[in-house]
Amino acid sequence: MAQFIPQLIAASRTETRPLIRLALPICGAQLAQASMSTVDVMMTGRLSATDLAAVSVGSSLWMPLMLFMTGTLMGLTPVVAQLLGAGRRDGIRIQVHQALWIGMALGIVAAGLLWTTVMPVFRLMEVPDAVAERATGYLAAVALGMPGVGLFMALRAFSDGMNHTRPALWISLLGLAVNVPSNYLLIYGGAGLEALLGDWLPAPLAHLPALGAVGCGLATALSMWVMCLAMIAYTRRSRAYGDVALWRSPTLPRWRPIGELLYVGVPIGVAIFVEVTLFTLIALFIASLGEVTVAAHQVALNYTGLLFMLPLSLGMALTVRVGNTLGQGRPEAARLVAWNGILIALGVALLNCLLLWLTAEPVIGLYTHDPEVTRITLSLVGLAMLYQISDSLQVNLAGALRGYKDTRVIMLITLVAYWLVGLGGGHWLGDHGLFGQLAPLGVYGYWIGLVAGLTVAALLLGERLRRRSKAIADGDLEIPLSAE
């Protein structure tokens, strides 16, 4: 330990800038993609409450599917990063081709699920018939874009692993730029265009039908395919990827590399799915606490979720840096890279806490003017300041472990910390209190459960990283190399 700390300080001087340079474009891309769902909600909300409800309910089904696909395909990033670090560029092309097969297959399966299984889910959720009908049409339209998402995410994981994170930013902004006008055209139809531009429009445009929620789904699918095709074009033409020659001699599915990618990626997908469903289930549980409480919960969660984008992006960049360094055969340096990233994550978390402290009241005022909603939201932000630290740490510890391809343990820790401690403990505190010594805490109980679950995740992941990185640095474990 006496030698490790000076080494860590020395590593921070060389590693901090490359890590942040990788993370910032990822953060921009994440914000751009999140903005698409915000645009969907805003535009359908202006049309009717039914269309808004249809998009909101439908998003709660397709977003977890897409995030599972994203997490699974993220398994390609450490594979590419290690091959790049090891100078084995000839193996990268084959791995990416296999990830593209996986992405296409996952996209087709997701589309099939959205086409065939949503109505029974809506009946189980007791969704009103009008909302269910429009949500079904919305999801059928979104399903058309799911294979495009799978291909885009595979290519994004490849580009990130090559230390080239800016294309995802620019292409996500392109997707947003396509999403906004296509949403307007397809949601509001010709009448909306005439209201915006006047009655001089040609007859074919003026008579376009207003498709509402279905139009929103079609616009989303169109944006997905535009991003996919733009990423294909970029990776085909750009010289940033050196001699990888990604689109030369496409390879058929090969089960060994596909198995390796799924071995690394599926646990990441499951972990992300578990995290998403944690917040979804909490929202369902607190629905009975009244609209004021629900509104305060959603405002606090939305605001803190935006701040979480930077720690999340930092964790994704840390996967690349650790994978590159391991691929170079420098396990001791990889250990320093990992822990330097954790220190930066702690600094980012403290910065987020400061931002919450300074901006909470004016920002909440942008969401609501209801004094009771504001009061509850401000009290929840106090708890959010606690979980900013544990959330930032756990997502970056998981990112470092992904660089080591150690993903199954992340999945298991996530299951225990999020569902057992976070959801189970939060539900108990919210509905029952604490063994008769404390009255039920309502929404505060659920947020305390969130803090506890994320803290447990951070502690367990930290111990796992400590053991894993030390064992590999000391030569007690082999560096996890990729098959070709």
Backbone hydrogen bonds, N-H to C=O, Kabsch-Sander energy under -0.5 kcal/mol:
donor,donor_aa,acceptor,acceptor_aa,energy
5,I,1,M,-1.8
7,Q,3,Q,-1.7
8,L,4,F,-2.6
9,I,5,I,-2.4
10,A,6,P,-2.3
11,A,7,Q,-2.5
12,S,8,L,-2.0
13,R,9,I,-0.9
13,R,10,A,-0.6
14,T,10,A,-0.7
14,T,11,A,-0.8
15,E,11,A,-2.6
16,T,12,S,-1.5
19,L,15,E,-1.9
20,I,16,T,-2.3
21,R,17,R,-2.5
22,L,18,P,-1.7
23,A,19,L,-2.1
24,L,20,I,-2.4
26,I,22,L,-0.9
27,C,23,A,-2.4
28,G,24,L,-2.3
29,A,25,P,-2.4
30,Q,26,I,-2.5
31,L,27,C,-2.4
32,A,28,G,-2.3
33,Q,29,A,-2.3
34,A,30,Q,-2.3
35,S,31,L,-1.9
36,M,32,A,-0.9
36,M,33,Q,-0.5
37,S,33,Q,-0.8
38,T,34,A,-1.4
39,V,35,S,-2.7
40,D,36,M,-2.3
41,V,37,S,-2.1
42,M,38,T,-2.5
43,M,39,V,-2.6
44,T,40,D,-2.3
45,G,41,V,-1.9
46,R,42,M,-1.0
47,L,43,M,-0.6
47,L,44,T,-0.8
48,S,44,T,-1.9
52,L,48,S,-2.0
53,A,49,A,-2.5
54,A,50,T,-2.4
55,V,51,D,-2.4
56,S,52,L,-2.4
57,V,53,A,-2.9
58,G,54,A,-2.5
59,S,55,V,-2.5
60,S,56,S,-1.2
61,L,58,G,-1.5
62,W,58,G,-2.1
63,M,59,S,-2.1
65,L,61,L,-1.0
66,M,62,W,-2.5
67,L,63,M,-2.7
68,F,64,P,-2.2
69,M,65,L,-2.1
70,T,66,M,-2.7
71,G,67,L,-2.7
72,T,68,F,-2.4
73,L,69,M,-2.4
74,M,70,T,-1.4
75,G,72,T,-1.2
76,L,73,L,-1.9
77,T,74,M,-1.0
79,V,75,G,-0.8
80,V,76,L,-2.8
81,A,77,T,-2.7
82,Q,78,P,-2.3
83,L,79,V,-2.2
84,L,80,V,-2.7
85,G,81,A,-2.4
86,A,82,Q,-2.1
87,G,84,L,-1.2
88,R,83,L,-2.4
89,R,87,G,-1.0
91,G,88,R,-1.5
92,I,89,R,-1.1
93,R,89,R,-0.8
95,Q,91,G,-1.5
96,V,92,I,-2.5
97,H,93,R,-2.3
98,Q,94,I,-2.0
99,A,95,Q,-2.0
100,L,96,V,-2.3
101,W,97,H,-1.9
102,I,98,Q,-2.1
103,G,99,A,-3.0
104,M,100,L,-2.6
105,A,101,W,-2.4
106,L,102,I,-3.0
107,G,103,G,-2.3
108,I,104,M,-2.3
109,V,105,A,-2.4
110,A,106,L,-2.8
111,A,107,G,-2.3
112,G,108,I,-2.5
113,L,109,V,-2.3
114,L,110,A,-2.2
115,W,111,A,-1.9
116,T,112,G,-1.6
117,T,113,L,-2.3
121,V,117,T,-1.1
122,F,118,V,-2.4
123,R,119,M,-2.3
124,L,120,P,-2.2
125,M,121,V,-2.2
126,E,123,R,-0.9
127,V,122,F,-2.5
132,A,128,P,-2.9
133,E,129,D,-2.6
134,R,130,A,-1.8
135,A,131,V,-2.8
136,T,132,A,-2.2
137,G,133,E,-1.7
138,Y,134,R,-2.5
139,L,135,A,-2.6
140,A,136,T,-2.2
141,A,137,G,-1.7
142,V,138,Y,-2.4
143,A,139,L,-2.4
144,L,140,A,-0.5
144,L,141,A,-1.1
145,G,142,V,-2.1
146,M,143,A,-1.1
149,V,145,G,-1.9
150,G,146,M,-2.2
151,L,147,P,-2.1
152,F,148,G,-2.6
153,M,149,V,-2.9
154,A,150,G,-1.7
155,L,151,L,-2.1
156,R,152,F,-2.6
157,A,153,M,-2.4
158,F,154,A,-1.9
159,S,155,L,-2.5
160,D,156,R,-2.9
161,G,157,A,-2.2
162,M,158,F,-1.3
163,N,160,D,-2.0
164,H,159,S,-2.4
165,T,163,N,-0.5
169,L,165,T,-0.9
169,L,166,R,-0.6
170,W,166,R,-2.2
171,I,167,P,-2.8
172,S,168,A,-1.9
173,L,169,L,-2.2
174,L,170,W,-1.9
175,G,171,I,-2.3
176,L,172,S,-2.1
177,A,173,L,-2.5
178,V,174,L,-1.9
179,N,175,G,-2.3
180,V,176,L,-2.0
182,S,178,V,-1.8
183,N,179,N,-2.3
184,Y,180,V,-2.1
185,L,181,P,-2.6
186,L,182,S,-2.6
187,I,183,N,-2.9
188,Y,184,Y,-1.9
189,G,185,L,-1.4
190,G,208,L,-2.7
192,G,188,Y,-1.1
193,L,189,G,-1.7
194,E,190,G,-2.6
195,A,191,A,-2.1
196,L,192,G,-1.5
197,L,193,L,-3.5
198,G,194,E,-2.1
201,L,198,G,-0.6
205,L,202,P,-0.6
206,A,202,P,-2.5
207,H,203,A,-1.9
208,L,205,L,-1.5
211,L,186,L,-2.3
211,L,209,P,-0.8
212,G,187,I,-1.7
214,V,211,L,-1.4
216,C,212,G,-1.9
217,G,213,A,-2.0
218,L,214,V,-2.3
219,A,215,G,-2.4
220,T,216,C,-2.0
221,A,217,G,-2.5
222,L,218,L,-2.5
223,S,219,A,-2.2
224,M,220,T,-2.2
225,W,221,A,-2.1
226,V,222,L,-2.3
227,M,223,S,-2.4
228,C,224,M,-2.1
229,L,225,W,-2.8
230,A,226,V,-2.4
231,M,227,M,-2.2
232,I,228,C,-2.2
233,A,229,L,-2.5
234,Y,230,A,-2.4
235,T,231,M,-2.6
236,R,232,I,-1.6
237,R,233,A,-1.8
238,S,234,Y,-3.1
242,G,239,R,-1.7
244,V,241,Y,-1.4
248,R,245,A,-1.6
258,I,254,R,-2.0
259,G,255,W,-2.5
260,E,256,R,-2.1
261,L,257,P,-2.6
262,L,258,I,-2.5
263,Y,259,G,-2.3
264,V,260,E,-2.1
265,G,261,L,-3.2
266,V,262,L,-2.3
268,I,264,V,-0.6
269,G,265,G,-2.4
270,V,266,V,-2.8
271,A,267,P,-2.4
272,I,268,I,-2.5
273,F,269,G,-2.4
274,V,270,V,-2.7
275,E,271,A,-2.1
276,V,272,I,-2.5
277,T,273,F,-2.6
278,L,274,V,-1.7
279,F,275,E,-1.5
280,T,276,V,-2.0
281,L,277,T,-2.9
282,I,278,L,-2.0
283,A,279,F,-2.0
284,L,280,T,-1.7
285,F,281,L,-2.5
286,I,282,I,-2.3
287,A,284,L,-0.7
288,S,285,F,-0.7
289,L,286,I,-2.1
290,G,287,A,-0.9
294,V,290,G,-2.3
295,A,291,E,-2.5
296,A,292,V,-2.3
297,H,293,T,-2.6
298,Q,294,V,-2.5
299,V,295,A,-2.4
300,A,296,A,-2.5
301,L,297,H,-2.4
302,N,298,Q,-2.6
303,Y,299,V,-2.4
304,T,300,A,-2.3
305,G,301,L,-2.0
306,L,302,N,-1.5
307,L,303,Y,-1.3
308,F,304,T,-1.5
309,M,305,G,-0.5
309,M,306,L,-1.1
310,L,307,L,-0.9
312,L,308,F,-2.4
313,S,309,M,-2.3
314,L,310,L,-2.4
315,G,311,P,-2.1
316,M,312,L,-1.8
317,A,313,S,-2.3
318,L,314,L,-2.2
319,T,315,G,-1.5
320,V,316,M,-1.1
321,R,317,A,-2.2
322,V,318,L,-2.6
323,G,319,T,-2.3
324,N,320,V,-2.9
325,T,321,R,-2.1
326,L,322,V,-2.4
327,G,323,G,-2.4
328,Q,324,N,-1.3
329,G,326,L,-2.1
330,R,325,T,-1.7
334,A,330,R,-2.2
335,R,331,P,-1.8
336,L,332,E,-1.6
337,V,333,A,-2.7
338,A,334,A,-2.5
339,W,335,R,-2.1
340,N,336,L,-2.3
341,G,337,V,-2.0
342,I,338,A,-1.6
343,L,339,W,-1.9
344,I,340,N,-2.2
345,A,341,G,-2.3
346,L,342,I,-2.0
347,G,343,L,-2.0
348,V,344,I,-2.6
349,A,345,A,-2.4
350,L,346,L,-2.2
351,L,347,G,-2.1
352,N,348,V,-2.5
353,C,349,A,-2.3
354,L,350,L,-2.1
355,L,351,L,-2.4
356,L,352,N,-2.6
357,W,353,C,-2.4
358,L,354,L,-2.3
359,T,355,L,-2.6
360,A,356,L,-1.7
363,V,359,T,-2.5
364,I,360,A,-2.7
365,G,361,E,-1.6
366,L,362,P,-0.7
366,L,363,V,-1.3
367,Y,363,V,-0.7
367,Y,364,I,-0.9
368,T,364,I,-2.2
374,T,370,D,-2.5
375,R,371,P,-2.2
376,I,372,E,-2.2
377,T,373,V,-2.6
378,L,374,T,-2.5
379,S,375,R,-1.7
380,L,376,I,-2.1
381,V,377,T,-2.2
382,G,378,L,-1.1
383,L,379,S,-0.9
384,A,380,L,-2.3
385,M,381,V,-1.8
386,L,382,G,-0.7
386,L,383,L,-0.7
387,Y,383,L,-1.8
388,Q,384,A,-1.5
389,I,385,M,-0.7
389,I,386,L,-0.7
390,S,386,L,-1.1
391,D,387,Y,-2.7
392,S,388,Q,-2.2
393,L,389,I,-2.3
394,Q,390,S,-2.6
395,V,391,D,-2.2
396,N,392,S,-1.5
397,L,393,L,-2.6
398,A,394,Q,-2.2
399,G,395,V,-1.5
400,A,396,N,-2.4
401,L,397,L,-2.2
402,R,398,A,-2.1
403,G,399,G,-1.4
404,Y,400,A,-0.9
404,Y,401,L,-0.5
405,K,402,R,-1.8
406,D,401,L,-2.6
407,T,405,K,-1.1
411,M,407,T,-2.0
412,L,408,R,-2.1
413,I,409,V,-2.8
414,T,410,I,-2.6
415,L,411,M,-2.3
416,V,412,L,-2.1
417,A,413,I,-3.2
418,Y,414,T,-2.7
419,W,414,T,-0.7
419,W,415,L,-1.2
420,L,415,L,-1.1
420,L,416,V,-0.6
421,V,416,V,-2.1
422,G,417,A,-2.4
423,L,418,Y,-2.9
424,G,419,W,-2.2
425,G,420,L,-0.9
425,G,421,V,-0.9
426,G,421,V,-0.5
426,G,422,G,-1.6
427,H,423,L,-2.6
428,W,424,G,-2.1
429,L,425,G,-2.5
430,G,426,G,-2.7
431,D,427,H,-2.4
432,H,428,W,-2.8
433,G,428,W,-1.2
434,L,438,L,-1.6
435,F,433,G,-0.5
437,Q,434,L,-2.6
441,L,429,L,-2.6
442,G,430,G,-1.8
444,Y,441,L,-1.4
445,G,442,G,-0.9
446,Y,442,G,-1.2
447,W,443,V,-1.8
448,I,444,Y,-2.4
449,G,445,G,-2.2
450,L,446,Y,-2.0
451,V,447,W,-2.3
452,A,448,I,-2.6
453,G,449,G,-3.0
454,L,450,L,-2.6
455,T,451,V,-2.0
456,V,452,A,-2.5
457,A,453,G,-2.3
458,A,454,L,-2.3
459,L,455,T,-2.4
460,L,456,V,-2.5
461,L,457,A,-2.7
462,G,458,A,-2.3
463,E,459,L,-2.0
464,R,460,L,-2.1
465,L,461,L,-2.6
466,R,462,G,-2.3
467,R,463,E,-2.3
468,R,464,R,-2.8
469,S,465,L,-2.7
470,K,466,R,-1.6
471,A,467,R,-2.5
472,I,468,R,-2.2
473,A,469,S,-2.2
474,D,470,K,-2.5
475,G,472,I,-0.8
476,D,471,A,-2.2
477,L,471,A,-1.3
481,L,479,I,-1.0
